[in-house]
């Protein structure tokens, strides 16, 4: 008996504004691969800026 893989629901789309990239069931993020990186970078930038201010 095969172990069930941990997957996310099918038919989800990237949450990024204007992006309609379908998300893989193996992608547990709410963003597509491109925007997940972009959002992560922006979060880091914001955090740094906040700490400086
Ligand atoms: Zn996207």
mmCIF file of the protein (N, C-alpha, C, O) and its ligand, coordinates in Angstrom:
data_MODEL
# 
_entry.id   MODEL 
# 
loop_
_entity.id 
_entity.type 
_entity.pdbx_number_of_molecules 
1 polymer     1 
2 non-polymer 1 
# 
_entity_poly.entity_id                      1 
_entity_poly.type                           'polypeptide(L)' 
_entity_poly.nstd_linkage                   no 
_entity_poly.nstd_monomer                   no 
_entity_poly.pdbx_seq_one_letter_code       
;(UNK)(UNK)(UNK)(UNK)(UNK)(UNK)(UNK)(UNK)(UNK)(UNK)(UNK)(UNK)(UNK)(UNK)(UNK)(UNK)
(UNK)(UNK)(UNK)(UNK)(UNK)(UNK)(UNK)(UNK)(UNK)(UNK)(UNK)(UNK)(UNK)(UNK)(UNK)(UNK)
(UNK)(UNK)(UNK)(UNK)(UNK)(UNK)(UNK)(UNK)(UNK)(UNK)(UNK)(UNK)(UNK)(UNK)(UNK)(UNK)
(UNK)(UNK)(UNK)(UNK)(UNK)
;
_entity_poly.pdbx_seq_one_letter_code_can   XXXXXXXXXXXXXXXXXXXXXXXXXXXXXXXXXXXXXXXXXXXXXXXXXXXXX 
_entity_poly.pdbx_strand_id                 A 
# 
loop_
_entity_poly_seq.entity_id 
_entity_poly_seq.num 
_entity_poly_seq.mon_id 
_entity_poly_seq.hetero 
1 1  UNK n 
1 2  UNK n 
1 3  UNK n 
1 4  UNK n 
1 5  UNK n 
1 6  UNK n 
1 7  UNK n 
1 8  UNK n 
1 9  UNK n 
1 10 UNK n 
1 11 UNK n 
1 12 UNK n 
1 13 UNK n 
1 14 UNK n 
1 15 UNK n 
1 16 UNK n 
1 17 UNK n 
1 18 UNK n 
1 19 UNK n 
1 20 UNK n 
1 21 UNK n 
1 22 UNK n 
1 23 UNK n 
1 24 UNK n 
1 25 UNK n 
1 26 UNK n 
1 27 UNK n 
1 28 UNK n 
1 29 UNK n 
1 30 UNK n 
1 31 UNK n 
1 32 UNK n 
1 33 UNK n 
1 34 UNK n 
1 35 UNK n 
1 36 UNK n 
1 37 UNK n 
1 38 UNK n 
1 39 UNK n 
1 40 UNK n 
1 41 UNK n 
1 42 UNK n 
1 43 UNK n 
1 44 UNK n 
1 45 UNK n 
1 46 UNK n 
1 47 UNK n 
1 48 UNK n 
1 49 UNK n 
1 50 UNK n 
1 51 UNK n 
1 52 UNK n 
1 53 UNK n 
# 
loop_
_struct_asym.id 
_struct_asym.entity_id 
A 1 
B 2 
# 
loop_
_chem_comp.id 
_chem_comp.type 
_chem_comp.mon_nstd_flag 
UNK 'L-peptide linking' . 
ZN  non-polymer         . 
# 
_pdbx_entity_nonpoly.entity_id   2 
_pdbx_entity_nonpoly.name        ? 
_pdbx_entity_nonpoly.comp_id     ZN 
# 
_pdbx_nonpoly_scheme.asym_id         B 
_pdbx_nonpoly_scheme.entity_id       2 
_pdbx_nonpoly_scheme.mon_id          ZN 
_pdbx_nonpoly_scheme.ndb_seq_num     1 
_pdbx_nonpoly_scheme.pdb_seq_num     101 
_pdbx_nonpoly_scheme.auth_seq_num    101 
_pdbx_nonpoly_scheme.pdb_mon_id      ZN 
_pdbx_nonpoly_scheme.auth_mon_id     ZN 
_pdbx_nonpoly_scheme.pdb_strand_id   A 
_pdbx_nonpoly_scheme.pdb_ins_code    . 
# 
loop_
_atom_site.group_PDB 
_atom_site.id 
_atom_site.type_symbol 
_atom_site.label_atom_id 
_atom_site.label_alt_id 
_atom_site.label_comp_id 
_atom_site.label_asym_id 
_atom_site.label_entity_id 
_atom_site.label_seq_id 
_atom_site.pdbx_PDB_ins_code 
_atom_site.Cartn_x 
_atom_site.Cartn_y 
_atom_site.Cartn_z 
_atom_site.occupancy 
_atom_site.B_iso_or_equiv 
_atom_site.pdbx_formal_charge 
_atom_site.auth_seq_id 
_atom_site.auth_comp_id 
_atom_site.auth_asym_id 
_atom_site.auth_atom_id 
_atom_site.pdbx_PDB_model_num 
ATOM   1   N  N  . UNK A 1 1  ? 0.843  -1.203 0.000   1.00 0.00 ? 1   UNK A N  1 
ATOM   2   C  CA . UNK A 1 1  ? 0.000  0.000  0.000   1.00 0.00 ? 1   UNK A CA 1 
ATOM   3   C  C  . UNK A 1 1  ? 0.880  1.257  0.000   1.00 0.00 ? 1   UNK A C  1 
ATOM   4   O  O  . UNK A 1 1  ? 1.747  1.421  0.858   1.00 0.00 ? 1   UNK A O  1 
ATOM   5   N  N  . UNK A 1 2  ? 0.646  2.119  -0.956  1.00 0.00 ? 2   UNK A N  1 
ATOM   6   C  CA . UNK A 1 2  ? 1.448  3.336  -1.075  1.00 0.00 ? 2   UNK A CA 1 
ATOM   7   C  C  . UNK A 1 2  ? 1.026  4.365  -0.040  1.00 0.00 ? 2   UNK A C  1 
ATOM   8   O  O  . UNK A 1 2  ? -0.153 4.521  0.277   1.00 0.00 ? 2   UNK A O  1 
ATOM   9   N  N  . UNK A 1 3  ? 2.015  5.048  0.464   1.00 0.00 ? 3   UNK A N  1 
ATOM   10  C  CA . UNK A 1 3  ? 1.717  6.120  1.421   1.00 0.00 ? 3   UNK A CA 1 
ATOM   11  C  C  . UNK A 1 3  ? 1.128  7.315  0.674   1.00 0.00 ? 3   UNK A C  1 
ATOM   12  O  O  . UNK A 1 3  ? 1.655  7.706  -0.368  1.00 0.00 ? 3   UNK A O  1 
ATOM   13  N  N  . UNK A 1 4  ? 0.068  7.888  1.175   1.00 0.00 ? 4   UNK A N  1 
ATOM   14  C  CA . UNK A 1 4  ? -0.482 9.070  0.496   1.00 0.00 ? 4   UNK A CA 1 
ATOM   15  C  C  . UNK A 1 4  ? 0.460  10.263 0.646   1.00 0.00 ? 4   UNK A C  1 
ATOM   16  O  O  . UNK A 1 4  ? 0.950  10.549 1.739   1.00 0.00 ? 4   UNK A O  1 
ATOM   17  N  N  . UNK A 1 5  ? 0.703  10.948 -0.461  1.00 0.00 ? 5   UNK A N  1 
ATOM   18  C  CA . UNK A 1 5  ? 1.572  12.122 -0.422  1.00 0.00 ? 5   UNK A CA 1 
ATOM   19  C  C  . UNK A 1 5  ? 0.799  13.299 0.146   1.00 0.00 ? 5   UNK A C  1 
ATOM   20  O  O  . UNK A 1 5  ? -0.409 13.436 -0.044  1.00 0.00 ? 5   UNK A O  1 
ATOM   21  N  N  . UNK A 1 6  ? 1.535  14.135 0.844   1.00 0.00 ? 6   UNK A N  1 
ATOM   22  C  CA . UNK A 1 6  ? 0.890  15.328 1.378   1.00 0.00 ? 6   UNK A CA 1 
ATOM   23  C  C  . UNK A 1 6  ? 0.701  16.338 0.250   1.00 0.00 ? 6   UNK A C  1 
ATOM   24  O  O  . UNK A 1 6  ? 1.672  16.864 -0.293  1.00 0.00 ? 6   UNK A O  1 
ATOM   25  N  N  . UNK A 1 7  ? -0.523 16.597 -0.088  1.00 0.00 ? 7   UNK A N  1 
ATOM   26  C  CA . UNK A 1 7  ? -0.794 17.535 -1.173  1.00 0.00 ? 7   UNK A CA 1 
ATOM   27  C  C  . UNK A 1 7  ? -1.807 18.589 -0.731  1.00 0.00 ? 7   UNK A C  1 
ATOM   28  O  O  . UNK A 1 7  ? -2.502 18.429 0.273   1.00 0.00 ? 7   UNK A O  1 
ATOM   29  N  N  . UNK A 1 8  ? -1.870 19.658 -1.498  1.00 0.00 ? 8   UNK A N  1 
ATOM   30  C  CA . UNK A 1 8  ? -2.828 20.720 -1.248  1.00 0.00 ? 8   UNK A CA 1 
ATOM   31  C  C  . UNK A 1 8  ? -3.985 20.564 -2.226  1.00 0.00 ? 8   UNK A C  1 
ATOM   32  O  O  . UNK A 1 8  ? -3.845 19.883 -3.241  1.00 0.00 ? 8   UNK A O  1 
ATOM   33  N  N  . UNK A 1 9  ? -5.128 21.186 -1.934  1.00 0.00 ? 9   UNK A N  1 
ATOM   34  C  CA . UNK A 1 9  ? -6.274 21.035 -2.832  1.00 0.00 ? 9   UNK A CA 1 
ATOM   35  C  C  . UNK A 1 9  ? -5.958 21.473 -4.258  1.00 0.00 ? 9   UNK A C  1 
ATOM   36  O  O  . UNK A 1 9  ? -5.154 22.377 -4.488  1.00 0.00 ? 9   UNK A O  1 
ATOM   37  N  N  . UNK A 1 10 ? -6.602 20.818 -5.193  1.00 0.00 ? 10  UNK A N  1 
ATOM   38  C  CA . UNK A 1 10 ? -6.390 21.130 -6.599  1.00 0.00 ? 10  UNK A CA 1 
ATOM   39  C  C  . UNK A 1 10 ? -7.141 22.401 -6.999  1.00 0.00 ? 10  UNK A C  1 
ATOM   40  O  O  . UNK A 1 10 ? -8.092 22.806 -6.331  1.00 0.00 ? 10  UNK A O  1 
ATOM   41  N  N  . UNK A 1 11 ? -6.710 23.018 -8.082  1.00 0.00 ? 11  UNK A N  1 
ATOM   42  C  CA . UNK A 1 11 ? -7.447 24.152 -8.638  1.00 0.00 ? 11  UNK A CA 1 
ATOM   43  C  C  . UNK A 1 11 ? -7.188 25.474 -7.946  1.00 0.00 ? 11  UNK A C  1 
ATOM   44  O  O  . UNK A 1 11 ? -7.932 26.434 -8.144  1.00 0.00 ? 11  UNK A O  1 
ATOM   45  N  N  . UNK A 1 12 ? -6.114 25.539 -7.115  1.00 0.00 ? 12  UNK A N  1 
ATOM   46  C  CA . UNK A 1 12 ? -5.806 26.817 -6.485  1.00 0.00 ? 12  UNK A CA 1 
ATOM   47  C  C  . UNK A 1 12 ? -5.018 27.685 -7.438  1.00 0.00 ? 12  UNK A C  1 
ATOM   48  O  O  . UNK A 1 12 ? -4.360 27.190 -8.353  1.00 0.00 ? 12  UNK A O  1 
ATOM   49  N  N  . UNK A 1 13 ? -5.091 28.990 -7.212  1.00 0.00 ? 13  UNK A N  1 
ATOM   50  C  CA . UNK A 1 13 ? -4.340 29.918 -8.057  1.00 0.00 ? 13  UNK A CA 1 
ATOM   51  C  C  . UNK A 1 13 ? -3.477 30.810 -7.187  1.00 0.00 ? 13  UNK A C  1 
ATOM   52  O  O  . UNK A 1 13 ? -3.752 31.011 -6.004  1.00 0.00 ? 13  UNK A O  1 
ATOM   53  N  N  . UNK A 1 14 ? -2.422 31.343 -7.801  1.00 0.00 ? 14  UNK A N  1 
ATOM   54  C  CA . UNK A 1 14 ? -1.514 32.238 -7.096  1.00 0.00 ? 14  UNK A CA 1 
ATOM   55  C  C  . UNK A 1 14 ? -2.282 33.431 -6.551  1.00 0.00 ? 14  UNK A C  1 
ATOM   56  O  O  . UNK A 1 14 ? -3.120 34.016 -7.237  1.00 0.00 ? 14  UNK A O  1 
ATOM   57  N  N  . UNK A 1 15 ? -1.983 33.779 -5.315  1.00 0.00 ? 15  UNK A N  1 
ATOM   58  C  CA . UNK A 1 15 ? -2.699 34.854 -4.625  1.00 0.00 ? 15  UNK A CA 1 
ATOM   59  C  C  . UNK A 1 15 ? -2.169 36.234 -5.003  1.00 0.00 ? 15  UNK A C  1 
ATOM   60  O  O  . UNK A 1 15 ? -2.766 37.253 -4.656  1.00 0.00 ? 15  UNK A O  1 
ATOM   61  N  N  . UNK A 1 16 ? -1.056 36.257 -5.708  1.00 0.00 ? 16  UNK A N  1 
ATOM   62  C  CA . UNK A 1 16 ? -0.459 37.533 -6.080  1.00 0.00 ? 16  UNK A CA 1 
ATOM   63  C  C  . UNK A 1 16 ? -1.394 38.301 -6.992  1.00 0.00 ? 16  UNK A C  1 
ATOM   64  O  O  . UNK A 1 16 ? -2.026 37.728 -7.879  1.00 0.00 ? 16  UNK A O  1 
ATOM   65  N  N  . UNK A 1 17 ? -1.478 39.621 -6.762  1.00 0.00 ? 17  UNK A N  1 
ATOM   66  C  CA . UNK A 1 17 ? -2.415 40.434 -7.529  1.00 0.00 ? 17  UNK A CA 1 
ATOM   67  C  C  . UNK A 1 17 ? -2.144 40.338 -9.028  1.00 0.00 ? 17  UNK A C  1 
ATOM   68  O  O  . UNK A 1 17 ? -1.032 40.609 -9.481  1.00 0.00 ? 17  UNK A O  1 
ATOM   69  N  N  . UNK A 1 18 ? -3.144 39.960 -9.783  1.00 0.00 ? 18  UNK A N  1 
ATOM   70  C  CA . UNK A 1 18 ? -3.035 39.907 -11.229 1.00 0.00 ? 18  UNK A CA 1 
ATOM   71  C  C  . UNK A 1 18 ? -2.454 38.609 -11.764 1.00 0.00 ? 18  UNK A C  1 
ATOM   72  O  O  . UNK A 1 18 ? -2.455 38.389 -12.975 1.00 0.00 ? 18  UNK A O  1 
ATOM   73  N  N  . UNK A 1 19 ? -1.965 37.757 -10.897 1.00 0.00 ? 19  UNK A N  1 
ATOM   74  C  CA . UNK A 1 19 ? -1.370 36.500 -11.331 1.00 0.00 ? 19  UNK A CA 1 
ATOM   75  C  C  . UNK A 1 19 ? -2.431 35.408 -11.318 1.00 0.00 ? 19  UNK A C  1 
ATOM   76  O  O  . UNK A 1 19 ? -3.164 35.239 -10.344 1.00 0.00 ? 19  UNK A O  1 
ATOM   77  N  N  . UNK A 1 20 ? -2.494 34.671 -12.424 1.00 0.00 ? 20  UNK A N  1 
ATOM   78  C  CA . UNK A 1 20 ? -3.470 33.592 -12.501 1.00 0.00 ? 20  UNK A CA 1 
ATOM   79  C  C  . UNK A 1 20 ? -2.800 32.241 -12.660 1.00 0.00 ? 20  UNK A C  1 
ATOM   80  O  O  . UNK A 1 20 ? -3.385 31.288 -13.175 1.00 0.00 ? 20  UNK A O  1 
ATOM   81  N  N  . UNK A 1 21 ? -1.565 32.186 -12.205 1.00 0.00 ? 21  UNK A N  1 
ATOM   82  C  CA . UNK A 1 21 ? -0.813 30.934 -12.281 1.00 0.00 ? 21  UNK A CA 1 
ATOM   83  C  C  . UNK A 1 21 ? -1.503 29.849 -11.458 1.00 0.00 ? 21  UNK A C  1 
ATOM   84  O  O  . UNK A 1 21 ? -1.770 30.049 -10.273 1.00 0.00 ? 21  UNK A O  1 
ATOM   85  N  N  . UNK A 1 22 ? -1.791 28.715 -12.065 1.00 0.00 ? 22  UNK A N  1 
ATOM   86  C  CA . UNK A 1 22 ? -2.331 27.621 -11.256 1.00 0.00 ? 22  UNK A CA 1 
ATOM   87  C  C  . UNK A 1 22 ? -1.245 27.057 -10.346 1.00 0.00 ? 22  UNK A C  1 
ATOM   88  O  O  . UNK A 1 22 ? -0.090 26.924 -10.749 1.00 0.00 ? 22  UNK A O  1 
ATOM   89  N  N  . UNK A 1 23 ? -1.626 26.729 -9.128  1.00 0.00 ? 23  UNK A N  1 
ATOM   90  C  CA . UNK A 1 23 ? -0.656 26.184 -8.174  1.00 0.00 ? 23  UNK A CA 1 
ATOM   91  C  C  . UNK A 1 23 ? -0.695 24.671 -8.201  1.00 0.00 ? 23  UNK A C  1 
ATOM   92  O  O  . UNK A 1 23 ? -1.758 24.055 -8.280  1.00 0.00 ? 23  UNK A O  1 
ATOM   93  N  N  . UNK A 1 24 ? 0.474  24.096 -8.136  1.00 0.00 ? 24  UNK A N  1 
ATOM   94  C  CA . UNK A 1 24 ? 0.584  22.647 -8.072  1.00 0.00 ? 24  UNK A CA 1 
ATOM   95  C  C  . UNK A 1 24 ? 0.053  22.148 -6.733  1.00 0.00 ? 24  UNK A C  1 
ATOM   96  O  O  . UNK A 1 24 ? 0.142  22.846 -5.723  1.00 0.00 ? 24  UNK A O  1 
ATOM   97  N  N  . UNK A 1 25 ? -0.488 20.961 -6.731  1.00 0.00 ? 25  UNK A N  1 
ATOM   98  C  CA . UNK A 1 25 ? -0.965 20.392 -5.465  1.00 0.00 ? 25  UNK A CA 1 
ATOM   99  C  C  . UNK A 1 25 ? 0.200  20.113 -4.530  1.00 0.00 ? 25  UNK A C  1 
ATOM   100 O  O  . UNK A 1 25 ? 0.011  19.909 -3.331  1.00 0.00 ? 25  UNK A O  1 
ATOM   101 N  N  . UNK A 1 26 ? 1.405  20.105 -5.087  1.00 0.00 ? 26  UNK A N  1 
ATOM   102 C  CA . UNK A 1 26 ? 2.602  19.894 -4.258  1.00 0.00 ? 26  UNK A CA 1 
ATOM   103 C  C  . UNK A 1 26 ? 3.172  21.207 -3.745  1.00 0.00 ? 26  UNK A C  1 
ATOM   104 O  O  . UNK A 1 26 ? 4.100  21.218 -2.936  1.00 0.00 ? 26  UNK A O  1 
ATOM   105 N  N  . UNK A 1 27 ? 2.608  22.320 -4.225  1.00 0.00 ? 27  UNK A N  1 
ATOM   106 C  CA . UNK A 1 27 ? 3.015  23.638 -3.758  1.00 0.00 ? 27  UNK A CA 1 
ATOM   107 C  C  . UNK A 1 27 ? 2.077  24.048 -2.633  1.00 0.00 ? 27  UNK A C  1 
ATOM   108 O  O  . UNK A 1 27 ? 0.903  24.336 -2.867  1.00 0.00 ? 27  UNK A O  1 
ATOM   109 N  N  . UNK A 1 28 ? 2.595  24.072 -1.424  1.00 0.00 ? 28  UNK A N  1 
ATOM   110 C  CA . UNK A 1 28 ? 1.733  24.368 -0.272  1.00 0.00 ? 28  UNK A CA 1 
ATOM   111 C  C  . UNK A 1 28 ? 1.670  25.857 0.032   1.00 0.00 ? 28  UNK A C  1 
ATOM   112 O  O  . UNK A 1 28 ? 1.046  26.285 1.002   1.00 0.00 ? 28  UNK A O  1 
ATOM   113 N  N  . UNK A 1 29 ? 2.331  26.637 -0.821  1.00 0.00 ? 29  UNK A N  1 
ATOM   114 C  CA . UNK A 1 29 ? 2.291  28.083 -0.654  1.00 0.00 ? 29  UNK A CA 1 
ATOM   115 C  C  . UNK A 1 29 ? 1.034  28.635 -1.327  1.00 0.00 ? 29  UNK A C  1 
ATOM   116 O  O  . UNK A 1 29 ? 0.401  27.946 -2.127  1.00 0.00 ? 29  UNK A O  1 
ATOM   117 N  N  . UNK A 1 30 ? 0.673  29.884 -0.999  1.00 0.00 ? 30  UNK A N  1 
ATOM   118 C  CA . UNK A 1 30 ? -0.474 30.510 -1.660  1.00 0.00 ? 30  UNK A CA 1 
ATOM   119 C  C  . UNK A 1 30 ? -0.020 31.241 -2.916  1.00 0.00 ? 30  UNK A C  1 
ATOM   120 O  O  . UNK A 1 30 ? -0.843 31.768 -3.664  1.00 0.00 ? 30  UNK A O  1 
ATOM   121 N  N  . UNK A 1 31 ? 1.305  31.274 -3.151  1.00 0.00 ? 31  UNK A N  1 
ATOM   122 C  CA . UNK A 1 31 ? 1.848  31.933 -4.325  1.00 0.00 ? 31  UNK A CA 1 
ATOM   123 C  C  . UNK A 1 31 ? 2.515  30.930 -5.247  1.00 0.00 ? 31  UNK A C  1 
ATOM   124 O  O  . UNK A 1 31 ? 2.934  29.853 -4.823  1.00 0.00 ? 31  UNK A O  1 
ATOM   125 N  N  . UNK A 1 32 ? 2.607  31.309 -6.526  1.00 0.00 ? 32  UNK A N  1 
ATOM   126 C  CA . UNK A 1 32 ? 3.359  30.477 -7.457  1.00 0.00 ? 32  UNK A CA 1 
ATOM   127 C  C  . UNK A 1 32 ? 4.844  30.597 -7.117  1.00 0.00 ? 32  UNK A C  1 
ATOM   128 O  O  . UNK A 1 32 ? 5.227  31.398 -6.264  1.00 0.00 ? 32  UNK A O  1 
ATOM   129 N  N  . UNK A 1 33 ? 5.657  29.820 -7.770  1.00 0.00 ? 33  UNK A N  1 
ATOM   130 C  CA . UNK A 1 33 ? 7.075  29.759 -7.421  1.00 0.00 ? 33  UNK A CA 1 
ATOM   131 C  C  . UNK A 1 33 ? 7.737  31.133 -7.562  1.00 0.00 ? 33  UNK A C  1 
ATOM   132 O  O  . UNK A 1 33 ? 8.533  31.540 -6.716  1.00 0.00 ? 33  UNK A O  1 
ATOM   133 N  N  . UNK A 1 34 ? 7.394  31.839 -8.646  1.00 0.00 ? 34  UNK A N  1 
ATOM   134 C  CA . UNK A 1 34 ? 7.981  33.156 -8.907  1.00 0.00 ? 34  UNK A CA 1 
ATOM   135 C  C  . UNK A 1 34 ? 7.590  34.148 -7.817  1.00 0.00 ? 34  UNK A C  1 
ATOM   136 O  O  . UNK A 1 34 ? 8.441  34.837 -7.254  1.00 0.00 ? 34  UNK A O  1 
ATOM   137 N  N  . UNK A 1 35 ? 6.313  34.209 -7.531  1.00 0.00 ? 35  UNK A N  1 
ATOM   138 C  CA . UNK A 1 35 ? 5.833  35.215 -6.583  1.00 0.00 ? 35  UNK A CA 1 
ATOM   139 C  C  . UNK A 1 35 ? 6.135  34.846 -5.141  1.00 0.00 ? 35  UNK A C  1 
ATOM   140 O  O  . UNK A 1 35 ? 6.245  35.724 -4.285  1.00 0.00 ? 35  UNK A O  1 
ATOM   141 N  N  . UNK A 1 36 ? 6.266  33.584 -4.873  1.00 0.00 ? 36  UNK A N  1 
ATOM   142 C  CA . UNK A 1 36 ? 6.634  33.187 -3.516  1.00 0.00 ? 36  UNK A CA 1 
ATOM   143 C  C  . UNK A 1 36 ? 8.004  33.786 -3.167  1.00 0.00 ? 36  UNK A C  1 
ATOM   144 O  O  . UNK A 1 36 ? 8.205  34.302 -2.067  1.00 0.00 ? 36  UNK A O  1 
ATOM   145 N  N  . UNK A 1 37 ? 8.946  33.708 -4.126  1.00 0.00 ? 37  UNK A N  1 
ATOM   146 C  CA . UNK A 1 37 ? 10.271 34.290 -3.919  1.00 0.00 ? 37  UNK A CA 1 
ATOM   147 C  C  . UNK A 1 37 ? 10.178 35.804 -3.809  1.00 0.00 ? 37  UNK A C  1 
ATOM   148 O  O  . UNK A 1 37 ? 10.805 36.416 -2.944  1.00 0.00 ? 37  UNK A O  1 
ATOM   149 N  N  . UNK A 1 38 ? 9.391  36.398 -4.693  1.00 0.00 ? 38  UNK A N  1 
ATOM   150 C  CA . UNK A 1 38 ? 9.257  37.850 -4.726  1.00 0.00 ? 38  UNK A CA 1 
ATOM   151 C  C  . UNK A 1 38 ? 8.678  38.374 -3.412  1.00 0.00 ? 38  UNK A C  1 
ATOM   152 O  O  . UNK A 1 38 ? 9.182  39.344 -2.845  1.00 0.00 ? 38  UNK A O  1 
ATOM   153 N  N  . UNK A 1 39 ? 7.635  37.734 -2.942  1.00 0.00 ? 39  UNK A N  1 
ATOM   154 C  CA . UNK A 1 39 ? 6.980  38.140 -1.705  1.00 0.00 ? 39  UNK A CA 1 
ATOM   155 C  C  . UNK A 1 39 ? 7.933  37.956 -0.531  1.00 0.00 ? 39  UNK A C  1 
ATOM   156 O  O  . UNK A 1 39 ? 7.985  38.800 0.364   1.00 0.00 ? 39  UNK A O  1 
ATOM   157 N  N  . UNK A 1 40 ? 8.672  36.882 -0.529  1.00 0.00 ? 40  UNK A N  1 
ATOM   158 C  CA . UNK A 1 40 ? 9.623  36.619 0.545   1.00 0.00 ? 40  UNK A CA 1 
ATOM   159 C  C  . UNK A 1 40 ? 10.685 37.712 0.584   1.00 0.00 ? 40  UNK A C  1 
ATOM   160 O  O  . UNK A 1 40 ? 11.060 38.176 1.661   1.00 0.00 ? 40  UNK A O  1 
ATOM   161 N  N  . UNK A 1 41 ? 11.170 38.127 -0.585  1.00 0.00 ? 41  UNK A N  1 
ATOM   162 C  CA . UNK A 1 41 ? 12.176 39.180 -0.650  1.00 0.00 ? 41  UNK A CA 1 
ATOM   163 C  C  . UNK A 1 41 ? 11.620 40.494 -0.142  1.00 0.00 ? 41  UNK A C  1 
ATOM   164 O  O  . UNK A 1 41 ? 12.300 41.228 0.575   1.00 0.00 ? 41  UNK A O  1 
ATOM   165 N  N  . UNK A 1 42 ? 10.384 40.791 -0.514  1.00 0.00 ? 42  UNK A N  1 
ATOM   166 C  CA . UNK A 1 42 ? 9.768  42.037 -0.072  1.00 0.00 ? 42  UNK A CA 1 
ATOM   167 C  C  . UNK A 1 42 ? 9.565  42.038 1.433   1.00 0.00 ? 42  UNK A C  1 
ATOM   168 O  O  . UNK A 1 42 ? 9.717  43.068 2.090   1.00 0.00 ? 42  UNK A O  1 
ATOM   169 N  N  . UNK A 1 43 ? 9.229  40.899 1.963   1.00 0.00 ? 43  UNK A N  1 
ATOM   170 C  CA . UNK A 1 43 ? 9.057  40.787 3.420   1.00 0.00 ? 43  UNK A CA 1 
ATOM   171 C  C  . UNK A 1 43 ? 10.374 41.096 4.122   1.00 0.00 ? 43  UNK A C  1 
ATOM   172 O  O  . UNK A 1 43 ? 10.397 41.808 5.126   1.00 0.00 ? 43  UNK A O  1 
ATOM   173 N  N  . UNK A 1 44 ? 11.452 40.566 3.599   1.00 0.00 ? 44  UNK A N  1 
ATOM   174 C  CA . UNK A 1 44 ? 12.773 40.786 4.192   1.00 0.00 ? 44  UNK A CA 1 
ATOM   175 C  C  . UNK A 1 44 ? 13.133 42.267 4.120   1.00 0.00 ? 44  UNK A C  1 
ATOM   176 O  O  . UNK A 1 44 ? 13.623 42.852 5.086   1.00 0.00 ? 44  UNK A O  1 
ATOM   177 N  N  . UNK A 1 45 ? 12.877 42.861 2.944   1.00 0.00 ? 45  UNK A N  1 
ATOM   178 C  CA . UNK A 1 45 ? 13.183 44.274 2.751   1.00 0.00 ? 45  UNK A CA 1 
ATOM   179 C  C  . UNK A 1 45 ? 12.406 45.141 3.744   1.00 0.00 ? 45  UNK A C  1 
ATOM   180 O  O  . UNK A 1 45 ? 12.965 46.036 4.378   1.00 0.00 ? 45  UNK A O  1 
ATOM   181 N  N  . UNK A 1 46 ? 11.131 44.860 3.862   1.00 0.00 ? 46  UNK A N  1 
ATOM   182 C  CA . UNK A 1 46 ? 10.265 45.623 4.768   1.00 0.00 ? 46  UNK A CA 1 
ATOM   183 C  C  . UNK A 1 46 ? 10.745 45.495 6.204   1.00 0.00 ? 46  UNK A C  1 
ATOM   184 O  O  . UNK A 1 46 ? 10.791 46.475 6.947   1.00 0.00 ? 46  UNK A O  1 
ATOM   185 N  N  . UNK A 1 47 ? 11.097 44.288 6.580   1.00 0.00 ? 47  UNK A N  1 
ATOM   186 C  CA . UNK A 1 47 ? 11.544 44.026 7.940   1.00 0.00 ? 47  UNK A CA 1 
ATOM   187 C  C  . UNK A 1 47 ? 12.822 44.814 8.230   1.00 0.00 ? 47  UNK A C  1 
ATOM   188 O  O  . UNK A 1 47 ? 12.973 45.405 9.299   1.00 0.00 ? 47  UNK A O  1 
ATOM   189 N  N  . UNK A 1 48 ? 13.741 44.812 7.258   1.00 0.00 ? 48  UNK A N  1 
ATOM   190 C  CA . UNK A 1 48 ? 14.999 45.530 7.441   1.00 0.00 ? 48  UNK A CA 1 
ATOM   191 C  C  . UNK A 1 48 ? 14.751 47.017 7.579   1.00 0.00 ? 48  UNK A C  1 
ATOM   192 O  O  . UNK A 1 48 ? 15.318 47.683 8.446   1.00 0.00 ? 48  UNK A O  1 
ATOM   193 N  N  . UNK A 1 49 ? 13.887 47.530 6.701   1.00 0.00 ? 49  UNK A N  1 
ATOM   194 C  CA . UNK A 1 49 ? 13.576 48.951 6.703   1.00 0.00 ? 49  UNK A CA 1 
ATOM   195 C  C  . UNK A 1 49 ? 12.966 49.334 8.048   1.00 0.00 ? 49  UNK A C  1 
ATOM   196 O  O  . UNK A 1 49 ? 13.318 50.351 8.646   1.00 0.00 ? 49  UNK A O  1 
ATOM   197 N  N  . UNK A 1 50 ? 12.058 48.506 8.497   1.00 0.00 ? 50  UNK A N  1 
ATOM   198 C  CA . UNK A 1 50 ? 11.378 48.754 9.763   1.00 0.00 ? 50  UNK A CA 1 
ATOM   199 C  C  . UNK A 1 50 ? 12.388 48.800 10.911  1.00 0.00 ? 50  UNK A C  1 
ATOM   200 O  O  . UNK A 1 50 ? 12.291 49.633 11.811  1.00 0.00 ? 50  UNK A O  1 
ATOM   201 N  N  . UNK A 1 51 ? 13.336 47.905 10.858  1.00 0.00 ? 51  UNK A N  1 
ATOM   202 C  CA . UNK A 1 51 ? 14.325 47.837 11.935  1.00 0.00 ? 51  UNK A CA 1 
ATOM   203 C  C  . UNK A 1 51 ? 15.246 49.059 11.920  1.00 0.00 ? 51  UNK A C  1 
ATOM   204 O  O  . UNK A 1 51 ? 15.709 49.519 12.964  1.00 0.00 ? 51  UNK A O  1 
ATOM   205 N  N  . UNK A 1 52 ? 15.504 49.578 10.698  1.00 0.00 ? 52  UNK A N  1 
ATOM   206 C  CA . UNK A 1 52 ? 16.358 50.750 10.589  1.00 0.00 ? 52  UNK A CA 1 
ATOM   207 C  C  . UNK A 1 52 ? 15.645 51.990 11.125  1.00 0.00 ? 52  UNK A C  1 
ATOM   208 O  O  . UNK A 1 52 ? 16.250 52.850 11.764  1.00 0.00 ? 52  UNK A O  1 
ATOM   209 N  N  . UNK A 1 53 ? 14.337 52.057 10.847  1.00 0.00 ? 53  UNK A N  1 
ATOM   210 C  CA . UNK A 1 53 ? 13.577 53.231 11.236  1.00 0.00 ? 53  UNK A CA 1 
ATOM   211 C  C  . UNK A 1 53 ? 13.332 53.206 12.728  1.00 0.00 ? 53  UNK A C  1 
ATOM   212 O  O  . UNK A 1 53 ? 12.701 54.117 13.266  1.00 0.00 ? 53  UNK A O  1 
HETATM 213 ZN ZN . ZN  B 2 .  ? 2.139  34.226 -9.209  1.00 0.00 ? 101 ZN  A ZN 1 
# 
